[in-house]
Amino acid sequence: MTEVADEKPVPLHHGHRDRVRARFLKAGSEGLADYELLEILLFAAIPRRDVKPLAKTLIKHFGTLGKVFAAPAHELADVKGVSDNTAVLIKAVQASAQMMLKEKISERPVLNSWQALLDYLHLSMAYEPKEQFRVLFLNRRNELISNEVQQTGTIDHTPVYPREILKRALELGATALILVHNHPSGDPEPSTSDITMTKEIIKAAATMEVVVHDHLIIAKSGTTSFKSMGLL
């Protein structure tokens, strides 16, 4: 009689993956912990290994799920168990989210899509390790013409040149601006130099009939609007 070869046992984590997927399909992200959302992503990158420990390690290492997605690819790959392929997949998800939010602010007047704009800027800038100074150039209908990082500085300073900003506004035919920069420290409160620099840009823009709608400071803990604070 021919012997039947023993079947290989199914790894226990296969059932776990099915349960996590089922909970996600039933309740969406609200039904899962942050590490479980990351697990679902890792399922695709690492099909034959229990990824729960790695998901927890990544969140512990970087601090939050948002910081995992914001981490540079080389820093992700430095974590034991994260291949280059896994790092690329994580960054691709972040890039996809940024693209979807950017489309939202490109389809209608920016001032009518304010929350979408804040969401996009937070995802793009809140976790950057260095200060960036970004300018949104708008037309007369307040539609986005261009979204450009003008300068990148250090952890707590970015050089800003009003003349260069206005020169670019002329090139694009922009009639309004929204100024944005991030605070890597996590504190969104404006500094004295932030306020002084903003006044200089507003003054220069007024000579060319260009309106500055707002200056936003983006940080991990929140966003500050100069307009809301009465600083414009």
KAMOVEN-V475210 format. One record per helix or strand of 3 or more residues. SS is the DSSP state (H for helix, E for strand). FROM is the first residue (numbers start at 1). TO is the last residue. If there is no record, write none. Layout:
ss from to
SS FROM TO
SS FROM TO
This chain:
ss from to
H 12 31
H 34 45
H 52 62
H 65 70
H 73 77
H 84 106
H 110 112
H 114 125
E 132 138
E 144 152
H 162 172
E 176 182
H 192 206
E 211 219
E 222 225
